[in-house]
Amino acid sequence: MNISVVIPLLNEQDSLKELHDWIAKVMQSNHFSYELIFIDDGSTDESWEVINDLSNKNKAVKGIRFHKNFGKSQALHAGFEKAQGDVVITMDADLQDSPEEIPELYNMIIKDKLDLVSGWKKKRYDSVLSKNLPSKLFNWAARKTSGVKLHDFNCGLKAYNINVVKNIDVNGEMHRYIPVLSKNAGFINIGEKIVKHQARKYGVTKFGMNRFIHGFLDLITIWFISRFGKRPMHLFGALGALMFFIGFTAAGYIGFMKLYKLANNLKTILVTDNPWFYISLVTMIIGTQFFVAGFLGEIILRTKQDKKRYSIKDELNF
């Protein structure tokens, strides 16, 4: 099979048939063998019924329905597990991504031997203040932190070699950082393609300003995991040992000076009246806590069990 198209969605009943017809037309005109996987992330409208109707008419249409809304990352994870095509294309269901981009994305993976191609919506039709400017700041921070030189990390239109999606774990809200996850997994041939961005035709956006706050917090998380996720003791243990050493040395110095002044009949005060004693004590306590945190992190890594992060209610054509 040439292509798997994975489409997560939430309450997009009005756009699904039009999107399906558009994708099917592109696939047929380019003679691609394909599957179209819709992941209904807990829709409360008639989205699942529309997917069911489409699957009855086109056996290439497959569906996964969650019991409730688990999030885009979990929907992508479920779609990636089922995908069978040599190239996996992801896009949003709101018709803002153009299926006409699929052939070139496919060729960039197959002919140019790229692991991942990320879309870049250079010209956008979103609000400048609520989306464009925060998005530019978010992408700048992601580039500086991750070292992945992309202009648009959060673009839903991406293409992957099948080996990439089978070897990365998309969880939480990490769908924004799939290129970074891919790089950390060893898939470093990452490209970018300018793609068309179309104004939303139906419904309303499912994301608010809080997604940028969550995005920056996730950026810190993925930065930490990429560097210390395998060995948390390297960070917490080293930091804890350093702080304990500084605190212990300071406490030792305070004690030494107390004894020195007593031996030389110099004026002195109680150690407990010296504010630096408490600063050194707190430093040692915090250092110990950091060290214990690193130790517990190591234990958790060695004993953790994989846990399903979503539950599937229905499947179609699998």
ZADO-1210 file (C-alpha; in nm, 4 decimals, padded with zeros to 6 digits):
<atoms>
<atom x="00.0000" y="00.0000" z="00.0000" code="MET" pos="1"/>
<atom x="00.1354" y="00.3410" z="-00.0952" code="ASN" pos="2"/>
<atom x="-00.0305" y="00.5802" z="00.1487" code="ILE" pos="3"/>
<atom x="-00.2133" y="00.5829" z="00.4791" code="SER" pos="4"/>
<atom x="-00.3958" y="00.9086" z="00.5495" code="VAL" pos="5"/>
<atom x="-00.4567" y="00.9543" z="00.9235" code="VAL" pos="6"/>
<atom x="-00.7154" y="01.2158" z="01.0187" code="ILE" pos="7"/>
<atom x="-00.8013" y="01.2898" z="01.3843" code="PRO" pos="8"/>
<atom x="-01.1269" y="01.4772" z="01.4275" code="LEU" pos="9"/>
<atom x="-01.3700" y="01.6208" z="01.6791" code="LEU" pos="10"/>
<atom x="-01.7174" y="01.7343" z="01.5732" code="ASN" pos="11"/>
<atom x="-01.6458" y="01.7816" z="01.2025" code="GLU" pos="12"/>
<atom x="-01.9557" y="01.6209" z="01.0506" code="GLN" pos="13"/>
<atom x="-02.0036" y="01.8925" z="00.7875" code="ASP" pos="14"/>
<atom x="-01.6565" y="01.8654" z="00.6352" code="SER" pos="15"/>
<atom x="-01.5976" y="01.4883" z="00.6315" code="LEU" pos="16"/>
<atom x="-01.7729" y="01.3940" z="00.3068" code="LYS" pos="17"/>
<atom x="-01.6152" y="01.6821" z="00.1156" code="GLU" pos="18"/>
<atom x="-01.2739" y="01.5954" z="00.2550" code="LEU" pos="19"/>
<atom x="-01.3188" y="01.2273" z="00.1668" code="HIS" pos="20"/>
<atom x="-01.4215" y="01.3034" z="-00.1895" code="ASP" pos="21"/>
<atom x="-01.1280" y="01.5395" z="-00.2342" code="TRP" pos="22"/>
<atom x="-00.8759" y="01.2863" z="-00.1018" code="ILE" pos="23"/>
<atom x="-01.0256" y="01.0026" z="-00.3080" code="ALA" pos="24"/>
<atom x="-01.0035" y="01.2155" z="-00.6227" code="LYS" pos="25"/>
<atom x="-00.6341" y="01.2931" z="-00.5597" code="VAL" pos="26"/>
<atom x="-00.5557" y="00.9272" z="-00.4914" code="MET" pos="27"/>
<atom x="-00.7321" y="00.8024" z="-00.8016" code="GLN" pos="28"/>
<atom x="-00.5784" y="01.0617" z="-01.0317" code="SER" pos="29"/>
<atom x="-00.2296" y="00.9665" z="-00.9091" code="ASN" pos="30"/>
<atom x="-00.3000" y="00.5895" z="-00.9051" code="HIS" pos="31"/>
<atom x="-00.2112" y="00.5531" z="-00.5382" code="PHE" pos="32"/>
<atom x="-00.3252" y="00.2559" z="-00.3326" code="SER" pos="33"/>
<atom x="-00.4388" y="00.4001" z="-00.0017" code="TYR" pos="34"/>
<atom x="-00.6331" y="00.3757" z="00.3192" code="GLU" pos="35"/>
<atom x="-00.8116" y="00.6654" z="00.4869" code="LEU" pos="36"/>
<atom x="-00.8202" y="00.6330" z="00.8651" code="ILE" pos="37"/>
<atom x="-01.0573" y="00.8643" z="01.0521" code="PHE" pos="38"/>
<atom x="-01.0119" y="00.8795" z="01.4307" code="ILE" pos="39"/>
<atom x="-01.3220" y="01.0166" z="01.6011" code="ASP" pos="40"/>
<atom x="-01.1913" y="01.1661" z="01.9233" code="ASP" pos="41"/>
<atom x="-01.5199" y="01.1587" z="02.1162" code="GLY" pos="42"/>
<atom x="-01.7387" y="01.3659" z="01.8809" code="SER" pos="43"/>
<atom x="-02.0842" y="01.4588" z="02.0077" code="THR" pos="44"/>
<atom x="-02.2292" y="01.5355" z="01.6624" code="ASP" pos="45"/>
<atom x="-02.2965" y="01.2968" z="01.3712" code="GLU" pos="46"/>
<atom x="-01.9316" y="01.2567" z="01.2698" code="SER" pos="47"/>
<atom x="-01.9214" y="00.8807" z="01.3370" code="TRP" pos="48"/>
<atom x="-02.2391" y="00.8208" z="01.1363" code="GLU" pos="49"/>
<atom x="-02.0850" y="01.0076" z="00.8419" code="VAL" pos="50"/>
<atom x="-01.7679" y="00.7973" z="00.8675" code="ILE" pos="51"/>
<atom x="-01.9791" y="00.4818" z="00.8795" code="ASN" pos="52"/>
<atom x="-02.1625" y="00.5850" z="00.5615" code="ASP" pos="53"/>
<atom x="-01.8366" y="00.6640" z="00.3847" code="LEU" pos="54"/>
<atom x="-01.6867" y="00.3265" z="00.4808" code="SER" pos="55"/>
<atom x="-01.9881" y="00.1469" z="00.3346" code="ASN" pos="56"/>
<atom x="-01.9292" y="00.3210" z="00.0012" code="LYS" pos="57"/>
<atom x="-01.5484" y="00.3087" z="00.0013" code="ASN" pos="58"/>
<atom x="-01.3648" y="00.0142" z="00.1594" code="LYS" pos="59"/>
<atom x="-01.0487" y="00.2245" z="00.1787" code="ALA" pos="60"/>
<atom x="-01.2206" y="00.4269" z="00.4534" code="VAL" pos="61"/>
<atom x="-01.1497" y="00.2994" z="00.8035" code="LYS" pos="62"/>
<atom x="-01.2574" y="00.4384" z="01.1363" code="GLY" pos="63"/>
<atom x="-01.1648" y="00.4401" z="01.5019" code="ILE" pos="64"/>
<atom x="-01.4032" y="00.5827" z="01.7590" code="ARG" pos="65"/>
<atom x="-01.2964" y="00.6765" z="02.1119" code="PHE" pos="66"/>
<atom x="-01.5309" y="00.6515" z="02.4081" code="HIS" pos="67"/>
<atom x="-01.4622" y="01.0157" z="02.4883" code="LYS" pos="68"/>
<atom x="-01.2301" y="01.3011" z="02.3958" code="ASN" pos="69"/>
<atom x="-00.8753" y="01.1876" z="02.4774" code="PHE" pos="70"/>
<atom x="-00.6881" y="01.4464" z="02.2699" code="GLY" pos="71"/>
<atom x="-00.5187" y="01.4766" z="01.9332" code="LYS" pos="72"/>
<atom x="-00.1980" y="01.3010" z="02.0392" code="SER" pos="73"/>
<atom x="-00.3874" y="00.9912" z="02.1494" code="GLN" pos="74"/>
<atom x="-00.5888" y="00.9941" z="01.8255" code="ALA" pos="75"/>
<atom x="-00.2695" y="01.0102" z="01.6185" code="LEU" pos="76"/>
<atom x="-00.1168" y="00.7301" z="01.8246" code="HIS" pos="77"/>
<atom x="-00.4162" y="00.5065" z="01.7529" code="ALA" pos="78"/>
<atom x="-00.4005" y="00.5897" z="01.3820" code="GLY" pos="79"/>
<atom x="-00.0253" y="00.5259" z="01.3651" code="PHE" pos="80"/>
<atom x="-00.0709" y="00.1833" z="01.5226" code="GLU" pos="81"/>
<atom x="-00.3165" y="00.0845" z="01.2487" code="LYS" pos="82"/>
<atom x="-00.1435" y="00.2476" z="00.9498" code="ALA" pos="83"/>
<atom x="-00.0029" y="00.0132" z="00.6844" code="GLN" pos="84"/>
<atom x="00.1032" y="00.2417" z="00.3989" code="GLY" pos="85"/>
<atom x="00.4647" y="00.3022" z="00.2997" code="ASP" pos="86"/>
<atom x="00.4014" y="00.6717" z="00.3621" code="VAL" pos="87"/>
<atom x="00.1742" y="00.8057" z="00.6363" code="VAL" pos="88"/>
<atom x="00.0083" y="01.1436" z="00.5803" code="ILE" pos="89"/>
<atom x="-00.1594" y="01.3308" z="00.8644" code="THR" pos="90"/>
<atom x="-00.3984" y="01.6199" z="00.8137" code="MET" pos="91"/>
<atom x="-00.6756" y="01.7974" z="00.9971" code="ASP" pos="92"/>
<atom x="-01.0411" y="01.7324" z="00.9167" code="ALA" pos="93"/>
<atom x="-01.1498" y="02.0965" z="00.8891" code="ASP" pos="94"/>
<atom x="-01.0540" y="02.1407" z="00.5185" code="LEU" pos="95"/>
<atom x="-00.7800" y="02.3884" z="00.6066" code="GLN" pos="96"/>
<atom x="-00.5223" y="02.1379" z="00.4761" code="ASP" pos="97"/>
<atom x="-00.5283" y="02.0684" z="00.1026" code="SER" pos="98"/>
<atom x="-00.5127" y="01.7024" z="-00.0172" code="PRO" pos="99"/>
<atom x="-00.3538" y="01.8361" z="-00.3369" code="GLU" pos="100"/>
<atom x="-00.0267" y="01.8456" z="-00.1396" code="GLU" pos="101"/>
<atom x="-00.0255" y="01.4666" z="-00.0937" code="ILE" pos="102"/>
<atom x="00.1550" y="01.3610" z="-00.4172" code="PRO" pos="103"/>
<atom x="00.4505" y="01.5930" z="-00.3581" code="GLU" pos="104"/>
<atom x="00.4724" y="01.4969" z="00.0080" code="LEU" pos="105"/>
<atom x="00.4738" y="01.1298" z="-00.0964" code="TYR" pos="106"/>
<atom x="00.7547" y="01.1891" z="-00.3455" code="ASN" pos="107"/>
<atom x="00.9643" y="01.3739" z="-00.0890" code="MET" pos="108"/>
<atom x="00.9499" y="01.0681" z="00.1380" code="ILE" pos="109"/>
<atom x="00.9969" y="00.8019" z="-00.1326" code="ILE" pos="110"/>
<atom x="01.2233" y="00.9716" z="-00.3870" code="LYS" pos="111"/>
<atom x="01.4137" y="01.2155" z="-00.1662" code="ASP" pos="112"/>
<atom x="01.4504" y="00.9531" z="00.1099" code="LYS" pos="113"/>
<atom x="01.3305" y="01.1846" z="00.3864" code="LEU" pos="114"/>
<atom x="01.2041" y="01.0421" z="00.7146" code="ASP" pos="115"/>
<atom x="00.9547" y="01.3211" z="00.7789" code="LEU" pos="116"/>
<atom x="00.8230" y="01.6214" z="00.5893" code="VAL" pos="117"/>
<atom x="00.6438" y="01.8937" z="00.7840" code="SER" pos="118"/>
<atom x="00.4073" y="02.1402" z="00.6224" code="GLY" pos="119"/>
<atom x="00.4723" y="02.5122" z="00.6570" code="TRP" pos="120"/>
<atom x="00.1667" y="02.7351" z="00.6364" code="LYS" pos="121"/>
<atom x="00.3620" y="03.0401" z="00.5293" code="LYS" pos="122"/>
<atom x="00.0488" y="03.2380" z="00.4449" code="LYS" pos="123"/>
<atom x="-00.2222" y="03.1936" z="00.7051" code="ARG" pos="124"/>
<atom x="-00.5853" y="03.2946" z="00.7314" code="TYR" pos="125"/>
<atom x="-00.6024" y="03.2945" z="01.1098" code="ASP" pos="126"/>
<atom x="-00.6285" y="03.5850" z="01.3516" code="SER" pos="127"/>
<atom x="-00.2987" y="03.7738" z="01.3732" code="VAL" pos="128"/>
<atom x="-00.3150" y="03.8462" z="01.7467" code="LEU" pos="129"/>
<atom x="-00.4702" y="03.5242" z="01.8767" code="SER" pos="130"/>
<atom x="-00.2893" y="03.2744" z="01.6513" code="LYS" pos="131"/>
<atom x="-00.0245" y="03.4074" z="01.4132" code="ASN" pos="132"/>
<atom x="00.1953" y="03.6014" z="01.6563" code="LEU" pos="133"/>
<atom x="00.1790" y="03.3423" z="01.9384" code="PRO" pos="134"/>
<atom x="00.2509" y="03.0723" z="01.6789" code="SER" pos="135"/>
<atom x="00.5626" y="03.2543" z="01.5556" code="LYS" pos="136"/>
<atom x="00.6908" y="03.2901" z="01.9122" code="LEU" pos="137"/>
<atom x="00.6136" y="02.9260" z="01.9865" code="PHE" pos="138"/>
<atom x="00.7933" y="02.8034" z="01.6737" code="ASN" pos="139"/>
<atom x="01.0960" y="03.0226" z="01.7458" code="TRP" pos="140"/>
<atom x="01.1247" y="02.8764" z="02.0972" code="ALA" pos="141"/>
<atom x="01.0826" y="02.5219" z="01.9617" code="ALA" pos="142"/>
<atom x="01.3605" y="02.5744" z="01.7053" code="ARG" pos="143"/>
<atom x="01.6010" y="02.7153" z="01.9627" code="LYS" pos="144"/>
<atom x="01.5284" y="02.4457" z="02.2181" code="THR" pos="145"/>
<atom x="01.5160" y="02.1369" z="01.9947" code="SER" pos="146"/>
<atom x="01.7638" y="02.2225" z="01.7201" code="GLY" pos="147"/>
<atom x="01.5082" y="02.1141" z="01.4564" code="VAL" pos="148"/>
<atom x="01.4974" y="02.3891" z="01.1925" code="LYS" pos="149"/>
<atom x="01.1287" y="02.4064" z="01.1027" code="LEU" pos="150"/>
<atom x="00.9086" y="02.7120" z="01.0621" code="HIS" pos="151"/>
<atom x="00.5784" y="02.5469" z="01.1614" code="ASP" pos="152"/>
<atom x="00.5971" y="02.2667" z="01.4162" code="PHE" pos="153"/>
<atom x="00.2223" y="02.2581" z="01.4755" code="ASN" pos="154"/>
<atom x="00.1078" y="02.2196" z="01.1149" code="CYS" pos="155"/>
<atom x="-00.1248" y="01.9183" z="01.0979" code="GLY" pos="156"/>
<atom x="-00.0194" y="01.8328" z="00.7422" code="LEU" pos="157"/>
<atom x="00.2850" y="01.6074" z="00.7629" code="LYS" pos="158"/>
<atom x="00.4255" y="01.3037" z="00.5828" code="ALA" pos="159"/>
<atom x="00.6208" y="01.0204" z="00.7440" code="TYR" pos="160"/>
<atom x="00.8076" y="00.7128" z="00.6441" code="ASN" pos="161"/>
<atom x="00.6127" y="00.4229" z="00.7993" code="ILE" pos="162"/>
<atom x="00.9152" y="00.3338" z="01.0152" code="ASN" pos="163"/>
<atom x="00.8948" y="00.6713" z="01.1888" code="VAL" pos="164"/>
<atom x="00.5370" y="00.6379" z="01.3120" code="VAL" pos="165"/>
<atom x="00.6014" y="00.2838" z="01.4317" code="LYS" pos="166"/>
<atom x="00.8950" y="00.3933" z="01.6458" code="ASN" pos="167"/>
<atom x="00.7770" y="00.7103" z="01.8192" code="ILE" pos="168"/>
<atom x="00.5409" y="00.7411" z="02.1132" code="ASP" pos="169"/>
<atom x="00.2980" y="01.0310" z="02.0752" code="VAL" pos="170"/>
<atom x="00.1300" y="01.0971" z="02.4094" code="ASN" pos="171"/>
<atom x="-00.0092" y="01.3755" z="02.6243" code="GLY" pos="172"/>
<atom x="-00.0126" y="01.6778" z="02.3938" code="GLU" pos="173"/>
<atom x="00.3150" y="01.5974" z="02.2209" code="MET" pos="174"/>
<atom x="00.1665" y="01.5992" z="01.8683" code="HIS" pos="175"/>
<atom x="00.3130" y="01.9494" z="01.8375" code="ARG" pos="176"/>
<atom x="00.6605" y="01.8034" z="01.8734" code="TYR" pos="177"/>
<atom x="00.6498" y="01.4962" z="01.6508" code="ILE" pos="178"/>
<atom x="00.9523" y="01.6249" z="01.4517" code="PRO" pos="179"/>
<atom x="01.1462" y="01.6517" z="01.7789" code="VAL" pos="180"/>
<atom x="01.0321" y="01.3040" z="01.8879" code="LEU" pos="181"/>
<atom x="01.1437" y="01.1732" z="01.5490" code="SER" pos="182"/>
<atom x="01.4843" y="01.3369" z="01.5811" code="LYS" pos="183"/>
<atom x="01.5289" y="01.1922" z="01.9301" code="ASN" pos="184"/>
<atom x="01.4407" y="00.8469" z="01.7912" code="ALA" pos="185"/>
<atom x="01.7191" y="00.8759" z="01.5317" code="GLY" pos="186"/>
<atom x="01.5171" y="00.9868" z="01.2289" code="PHE" pos="187"/>
<atom x="01.7140" y="01.2971" z="01.1397" code="ILE" pos="188"/>
<atom x="01.6268" y="01.3420" z="00.7709" code="ASN" pos="189"/>
<atom x="01.3553" y="01.5999" z="00.8314" code="ILE" pos="190"/>
<atom x="01.2318" y="01.8272" z="00.5539" code="GLY" pos="191"/>
<atom x="00.9796" y="02.1049" z="00.5137" code="GLU" pos="192"/>
<atom x="00.7321" y="02.2009" z="00.2424" code="LYS" pos="193"/>
<atom x="00.5335" y="02.5207" z="00.2020" code="ILE" pos="194"/>
<atom x="00.1670" y="02.4205" z="00.1904" code="VAL" pos="195"/>
<atom x="-00.1578" y="02.6032" z="00.1265" code="LYS" pos="196"/>
<atom x="-00.3604" y="02.7139" z="00.4243" code="HIS" pos="197"/>
<atom x="-00.7304" y="02.7571" z="00.3626" code="GLN" pos="198"/>
<atom x="-00.9833" y="02.9422" z="00.5712" code="ALA" pos="199"/>
<atom x="-01.2099" y="02.7211" z="00.7819" code="ARG" pos="200"/>
<atom x="-01.5258" y="02.6400" z="00.5869" code="LYS" pos="201"/>
<atom x="-01.7386" y="02.4717" z="00.8538" code="TYR" pos="202"/>
<atom x="-01.7627" y="02.4838" z="01.2316" code="GLY" pos="203"/>
<atom x="-01.5274" y="02.6566" z="01.4727" code="VAL" pos="204"/>
<atom x="-01.1743" y="02.5936" z="01.5909" code="THR" pos="205"/>
<atom x="-01.1318" y="02.3489" z="01.8798" code="LYS" pos="206"/>
<atom x="-00.8197" y="02.5211" z="02.0139" code="PHE" pos="207"/>
<atom x="-00.7935" y="02.8387" z="02.2213" code="GLY" pos="208"/>
<atom x="-00.5102" y="03.0542" z="02.3492" code="MET" pos="209"/>
<atom x="-00.4408" y="02.8023" z="02.6260" code="ASN" pos="210"/>
<atom x="-00.2887" y="02.5660" z="02.3687" code="ARG" pos="211"/>
<atom x="00.0151" y="02.7975" z="02.3480" code="PHE" pos="212"/>
<atom x="00.0596" y="02.7899" z="02.7255" code="ILE" pos="213"/>
<atom x="00.0347" y="02.4119" z="02.7182" code="HIS" pos="214"/>
<atom x="00.2673" y="02.4089" z="02.4177" code="GLY" pos="215"/>
<atom x="00.5442" y="02.5957" z="02.5991" code="PHE" pos="216"/>
<atom x="00.5084" y="02.3714" z="02.9044" code="LEU" pos="217"/>
<atom x="00.5285" y="02.0652" z="02.6796" code="ASP" pos="218"/>
<atom x="00.8368" y="02.2172" z="02.5163" code="LEU" pos="219"/>
<atom x="01.0102" y="02.2243" z="02.8544" code="ILE" pos="220"/>
<atom x="00.9007" y="01.8651" z="02.9158" code="THR" pos="221"/>
<atom x="01.0317" y="01.7348" z="02.5862" code="ILE" pos="222"/>
<atom x="01.3589" y="01.9261" z="02.6323" code="TRP" pos="223"/>
<atom x="01.4084" y="01.7557" z="02.9673" code="PHE" pos="224"/>
<atom x="01.3038" y="01.4105" z="02.8423" code="ILE" pos="225"/>
<atom x="01.5287" y="01.4302" z="02.5363" code="SER" pos="226"/>
<atom x="01.8326" y="01.5023" z="02.7550" code="ARG" pos="227"/>
<atom x="01.7634" y="01.3300" z="03.0855" code="PHE" pos="228"/>
<atom x="01.4595" y="01.1077" z="03.0277" code="GLY" pos="229"/>
<atom x="01.6690" y="00.7896" z="03.0207" code="LYS" pos="230"/>
<atom x="01.8898" y="00.8831" z="03.3181" code="ARG" pos="231"/>
<atom x="01.7198" y="01.1348" z="03.5512" code="PRO" pos="232"/>
<atom x="01.9927" y="01.0743" z="03.8089" code="MET" pos="233"/>
<atom x="02.2363" y="01.2523" z="03.5775" code="HIS" pos="234"/>
<atom x="02.0504" y="01.5774" z="03.6399" code="LEU" pos="235"/>
<atom x="01.8879" y="01.5446" z="03.9814" code="PHE" pos="236"/>
<atom x="02.1680" y="01.3398" z="04.1329" code="GLY" pos="237"/>
<atom x="02.4408" y="01.5765" z="04.0166" code="ALA" pos="238"/>
<atom x="02.2440" y="01.8858" z="04.1202" code="LEU" pos="239"/>
<atom x="02.1570" y="01.7299" z="04.4572" code="GLY" pos="240"/>
<atom x="02.5136" y="01.6261" z="04.5281" code="ALA" pos="241"/>
<atom x="02.6419" y="01.9742" z="04.4383" code="LEU" pos="242"/>
<atom x="02.3904" y="02.1505" z="04.6631" code="MET" pos="243"/>
<atom x="02.4570" y="01.9109" z="04.9513" code="PHE" pos="244"/>
<atom x="02.8318" y="01.9644" z="04.9145" code="PHE" pos="245"/>
<atom x="02.7917" y="02.3444" z="04.9165" code="ILE" pos="246"/>
<atom x="02.5635" y="02.3341" z="05.2211" code="GLY" pos="247"/>
<atom x="02.7845" y="02.0864" z="05.4071" code="PHE" pos="248"/>
<atom x="03.0963" y="02.2911" z="05.3343" code="THR" pos="249"/>
<atom x="02.9264" y="02.6104" z="05.4547" code="ALA" pos="250"/>
<atom x="02.8035" y="02.4400" z="05.7734" code="ALA" pos="251"/>
<atom x="03.1519" y="02.3010" z="05.8344" code="GLY" pos="252"/>
<atom x="03.3030" y="02.6463" z="05.7908" code="TYR" pos="253"/>
<atom x="03.0548" y="02.7955" z="06.0396" code="ILE" pos="254"/>
<atom x="03.1383" y="02.5230" z="06.2921" code="GLY" pos="255"/>
<atom x="03.5125" y="02.5667" z="06.2395" code="PHE" pos="256"/>
<atom x="03.4913" y="02.9437" z="06.2912" code="MET" pos="257"/>
<atom x="03.2910" y="02.8896" z="06.6102" code="LYS" pos="258"/>
<atom x="03.5593" y="02.6595" z="06.7523" code="LEU" pos="259"/>
<atom x="03.8397" y="02.8905" z="06.6363" code="TYR" pos="260"/>
<atom x="03.6897" y="03.1924" z="06.8137" code="LYS" pos="261"/>
<atom x="03.6298" y="02.9933" z="07.1322" code="LEU" pos="262"/>
<atom x="03.9891" y="02.8697" z="07.1301" code="ALA" pos="263"/>
<atom x="04.1191" y="03.2252" z="07.0940" code="ASN" pos="264"/>
<atom x="03.8772" y="03.3797" z="07.3443" code="ASN" pos="265"/>
<atom x="03.7138" y="03.5870" z="07.0708" code="LEU" pos="266"/>
<atom x="03.3600" y="03.7146" z="07.0850" code="LYS" pos="267"/>
<atom x="03.1202" y="03.4647" z="06.9308" code="THR" pos="268"/>
<atom x="02.7496" y="03.3886" z="06.8951" code="ILE" pos="269"/>
<atom x="02.5492" y="03.0708" z="06.9043" code="LEU" pos="270"/>
<atom x="02.5606" y="02.8751" z="06.5808" code="VAL" pos="271"/>
<atom x="02.1799" y="02.8748" z="06.5773" code="THR" pos="272"/>
<atom x="02.1845" y="03.2557" z="06.5857" code="ASP" pos="273"/>
<atom x="02.3824" y="03.2671" z="06.2623" code="ASN" pos="274"/>
<atom x="02.1459" y="03.3018" z="05.9609" code="PRO" pos="275"/>
<atom x="02.4020" y="03.1356" z="05.7319" code="TRP" pos="276"/>
<atom x="02.3677" y="02.8177" z="05.9365" code="PHE" pos="277"/>
<atom x="02.0035" y="02.7876" z="05.8335" code="TYR" pos="278"/>
<atom x="02.0849" y="02.8710" z="05.4714" code="ILE" pos="279"/>
<atom x="02.3437" y="02.5937" z="05.4611" code="SER" pos="280"/>
<atom x="02.1018" y="02.3536" z="05.6337" code="LEU" pos="281"/>
<atom x="01.8249" y="02.4252" z="05.3833" code="VAL" pos="282"/>
<atom x="02.0735" y="02.3830" z="05.0975" code="THR" pos="283"/>
<atom x="02.1687" y="02.0377" z="05.2270" code="MET" pos="284"/>
<atom x="01.8025" y="01.9382" z="05.2667" code="ILE" pos="285"/>
<atom x="01.7138" y="02.0522" z="04.9139" code="ILE" pos="286"/>
<atom x="02.0220" y="01.8770" z="04.7772" code="GLY" pos="287"/>
<atom x="01.9147" y="01.5548" z="04.9470" code="THR" pos="288"/>
<atom x="01.5648" y="01.5894" z="04.8018" code="GLN" pos="289"/>
<atom x="01.7038" y="01.6392" z="04.4503" code="PHE" pos="290"/>
<atom x="01.9195" y="01.3298" z="04.4917" code="PHE" pos="291"/>
<atom x="01.6225" y="01.1242" z="04.6135" code="VAL" pos="292"/>
<atom x="01.4115" y="01.2536" z="04.3217" code="ALA" pos="293"/>
<atom x="01.6739" y="01.1314" z="04.0757" code="GLY" pos="294"/>
<atom x="01.6936" y="00.7947" z="04.2525" code="PHE" pos="295"/>
<atom x="01.3153" y="00.7530" z="04.2461" code="LEU" pos="296"/>
<atom x="01.3113" y="00.8516" z="03.8790" code="GLY" pos="297"/>
<atom x="01.5595" y="00.5738" z="03.8025" code="GLU" pos="298"/>
<atom x="01.3433" y="00.3214" z="03.9898" code="ILE" pos="299"/>
<atom x="01.0271" y="00.4338" z="03.8091" code="ILE" pos="300"/>
<atom x="01.1970" y="00.3988" z="03.4690" code="LEU" pos="301"/>
<atom x="01.2944" y="00.0420" z="03.5515" code="ARG" pos="302"/>
<atom x="00.9562" y="-00.0661" z="03.6865" code="THR" pos="303"/>
<atom x="00.7016" y="00.1292" z="03.4811" code="LYS" pos="304"/>
<atom x="00.4422" y="-00.0577" z="03.2790" code="GLN" pos="305"/>
<atom x="00.2989" y="00.0690" z="02.9531" code="ASP" pos="306"/>
<atom x="-00.0544" y="00.1959" z="03.0099" code="LYS" pos="307"/>
<atom x="-00.3204" y="00.2466" z="02.7477" code="LYS" pos="308"/>
<atom x="-00.3965" y="00.6163" z="02.7305" code="ARG" pos="309"/>
<atom x="-00.7278" y="00.5865" z="02.5453" code="TYR" pos="310"/>
<atom x="-01.0132" y="00.3424" z="02.4971" code="SER" pos="311"/>
<atom x="-01.1669" y="00.2494" z="02.1616" code="ILE" pos="312"/>
<atom x="-01.5428" y="00.2179" z="02.1339" code="LYS" pos="313"/>
<atom x="-01.5811" y="00.1092" z="01.7684" code="ASP" pos="314"/>
<atom x="-01.3681" y="00.0209" z="01.4661" code="GLU" pos="315"/>
<atom x="-01.4537" y="00.0081" z="01.0966" code="LEU" pos="316"/>
<atom x="-01.2882" y="-00.2031" z="00.8232" code="ASN" pos="317"/>
<atom x="-00.9902" y="-00.3196" z="01.0317" code="PHE" pos="318"/>
</atoms>
